[in-house]
Amino acid sequence: MVDFDCYEELSQKRCLELNSDDLREKFQELSKRYHPDAGGDEVVFSRINRAHSILFNPSSRVEHLYELLFQDSIRTDGPLSSNVMELFSEIGELTIFADGLIKKKDKTLTSLGEALIAKDMANLQTQLFEMNGKVRGAKSAILETFPVIDQLIPTDPAAAKEKMELCARDLSFLSKWEKEIMSRMQSIL
């Protein structure tokens, strides 16, 4: 459960859509004021850093606001959105292909063998790069729904709760796969 209100710590309105510049400015102002090296309070400084870390990350922000509003931990079980499920099937196929090609590359002992798979590796690198762009695009699309959810909070809390749960699941899933894609991109280099 929530042990403190990050929004209150950083003097921010309780909503999902935060202005990142305003958040950063308030964080910097408070950090300077409470920094232990400048004679500030170390406990307050630590809380400010923690609050900024939570509110800066959209997934953490969704979970934190959910806990504040509904006095409950967000449900992480349940279905993903149809857009993310569709993307998952593409990611799954691509990562299986990537893993197979990476193993093949690692087993290749001759320069002729390396030359034969070089074209496939270059193509795979392009596909992974494009997939990473799709994942980032899907994450951006989720962030674009934050104003709608913010409007639902006072008028239809049940709908807001449901949408926040879906956003949290989707963001968590996409972040995991973004790391997986990057890992395979690095393995190819």
MISE-835333 format. One record per residue (C-alpha): residue number from 1; residue in three letters; x, y, z. Coordinates in steps of 0.5 Angstrom, whole numbers. Layout:
<sites>
NUM,ALA,X,Y,Z .
...
</sites>
This chain:
<sites>
1,MET,0,0,0 .
2,VAL,2,7,-1 .
3,ASP,6,10,5 .
4,PHE,7,17,2 .
5,ASP,4,21,-3 .
6,CYS,9,23,-9 .
7,TYR,4,28,-12 .
8,GLU,4,32,-5 .
9,GLU,11,31,-4 .
10,LEU,13,35,-11 .
11,SER,7,39,-11 .
12,GLN,3,36,-17 .
13,LYS,-4,35,-19 .
14,ARG,-6,28,-18 .
15,CYS,-7,26,-25 .
16,LEU,-4,21,-30 .
17,GLU,-2,27,-35 .
18,LEU,4,31,-32 .
19,ASN,8,36,-35 .
20,SER,15,33,-35 .
21,ASP,18,40,-35 .
22,ASP,14,42,-29 .
23,LEU,15,36,-26 .
24,ARG,23,37,-27 .
25,GLU,23,44,-25 .
26,LYS,19,43,-18 .
27,PHE,24,37,-17 .
28,GLN,30,41,-18 .
29,GLU,28,47,-14 .
30,LEU,26,42,-8 .
31,SER,33,38,-9 .
32,LYS,37,44,-8 .
33,ARG,33,46,-2 .
34,TYR,33,40,2 .
35,HIS,40,37,-1 .
36,PRO,44,35,5 .
37,ASP,50,38,2 .
38,ALA,47,45,3 .
39,GLY,44,44,10 .
40,GLY,38,41,8 .
41,ASP,34,35,11 .
42,GLU,37,28,8 .
43,VAL,30,25,10 .
44,VAL,26,30,6 .
45,PHE,31,30,0 .
46,SER,30,22,0 .
47,ARG,23,23,-1 .
48,ILE,23,28,-6 .
49,ASN,28,23,-10 .
50,ARG,23,17,-9 .
51,ALA,17,21,-11 .
52,HIS,21,24,-17 .
53,SER,23,17,-19 .
54,ILE,16,14,-19 .
55,LEU,12,20,-22 .
56,PHE,17,20,-28 .
57,ASN,16,13,-30 .
58,PRO,9,13,-33 .
59,SER,8,6,-31 .
60,SER,10,7,-24 .
61,ARG,6,13,-24 .
62,VAL,-1,9,-26 .
63,GLU,1,4,-20 .
64,HIS,2,10,-15 .
65,LEU,-4,14,-17 .
66,TYR,-9,8,-17 .
67,GLU,-6,6,-10 .
68,LEU,-8,13,-8 .
69,LEU,-15,13,-11 .
70,PHE,-17,6,-10 .
71,GLN,-13,4,-3 .
72,ASP,-11,-2,-7 .
73,SER,-5,-5,-11 .
74,ILE,-7,-5,-18 .
75,ARG,-9,-12,-21 .
76,THR,-3,-14,-26 .
77,ASP,-7,-21,-28 .
78,GLY,-12,-20,-33 .
79,PRO,-12,-19,-41 .
80,LEU,-7,-14,-45 .
81,SER,-10,-9,-50 .
82,SER,-12,-12,-57 .
83,ASN,-6,-8,-60 .
84,VAL,-1,-10,-55 .
85,MET,-3,-17,-56 .
86,GLU,-3,-16,-64 .
87,LEU,4,-13,-63 .
88,PHE,6,-19,-58 .
89,SER,5,-24,-64 .
90,GLU,10,-20,-68 .
91,ILE,15,-20,-63 .
92,GLY,14,-27,-61 .
93,GLU,16,-29,-68 .
94,LEU,21,-24,-69 .
95,THR,25,-26,-63 .
96,ILE,24,-34,-64 .
97,PHE,28,-32,-71 .
98,ALA,33,-28,-68 .
99,ASP,35,-33,-63 .
100,GLY,36,-38,-68 .
101,LEU,40,-34,-72 .
102,ILE,44,-32,-66 .
103,LYS,45,-39,-65 .
104,LYS,47,-41,-72 .
105,LYS,52,-35,-72 .
106,ASP,55,-37,-66 .
107,LYS,56,-44,-68 .
108,THR,59,-42,-75 .
109,LEU,67,-43,-75 .
110,THR,68,-41,-82 .
111,SER,69,-34,-86 .
112,LEU,65,-37,-91 .
113,GLY,59,-39,-86 .
114,GLU,59,-32,-83 .
115,ALA,59,-29,-90 .
116,LEU,53,-33,-92 .
117,ILE,49,-31,-85 .
118,ALA,51,-24,-86 .
119,LYS,46,-22,-90 .
120,ASP,40,-25,-85 .
121,MET,44,-21,-79 .
122,ALA,43,-15,-83 .
123,ASN,36,-16,-84 .
124,LEU,35,-18,-77 .
125,GLN,38,-12,-75 .
126,THR,33,-8,-79 .
127,GLN,27,-12,-77 .
128,LEU,29,-11,-69 .
129,PHE,30,-4,-70 .
130,GLU,23,-3,-73 .
131,MET,20,-7,-68 .
132,ASN,23,-3,-62 .
133,GLY,20,3,-66 .
134,LYS,13,-1,-66 .
135,VAL,14,-2,-58 .
136,ARG,16,5,-57 .
137,GLY,10,7,-61 .
138,ALA,5,3,-57 .
139,LYS,8,6,-51 .
140,SER,7,13,-53 .
141,ALA,0,11,-55 .
142,ILE,-2,9,-48 .
143,LEU,1,15,-45 .
144,GLU,-4,19,-50 .
145,THR,-10,16,-46 .
146,PHE,-8,19,-40 .
147,PRO,-12,25,-41 .
148,VAL,-18,21,-42 .
149,ILE,-17,17,-36 .
150,ASP,-16,23,-32 .
151,GLN,-23,26,-34 .
152,LEU,-26,19,-32 .
153,ILE,-23,19,-25 .
154,PRO,-28,24,-22 .
155,THR,-34,22,-27 .
156,ASP,-33,15,-27 .
157,PRO,-28,12,-22 .
158,ALA,-30,5,-24 .
159,ALA,-28,6,-32 .
160,ALA,-22,10,-30 .
161,LYS,-20,4,-25 .
162,GLU,-21,-1,-31 .
163,LYS,-17,3,-36 .
164,MET,-11,4,-31 .
165,GLU,-11,-3,-30 .
166,LEU,-10,-4,-37 .
167,CYS,-5,1,-38 .
168,ALA,-1,-2,-32 .
169,ARG,-1,-9,-35 .
170,ASP,1,-6,-42 .
171,LEU,6,-2,-40 .
172,SER,9,-7,-36 .
173,PHE,9,-12,-42 .
174,LEU,12,-7,-47 .
175,SER,18,-5,-42 .
176,LYS,19,-12,-41 .
177,TRP,19,-14,-49 .
178,GLU,23,-7,-51 .
179,LYS,29,-10,-46 .
180,GLU,28,-17,-50 .
181,ILE,29,-13,-57 .
182,MET,35,-9,-55 .
183,SER,38,-15,-52 .
184,ARG,38,-19,-58 .
185,MET,40,-13,-62 .
186,GLN,46,-13,-58 .
187,SER,47,-20,-59 .
188,ILE,48,-19,-66 .
189,LEU,53,-14,-66 .
</sites>
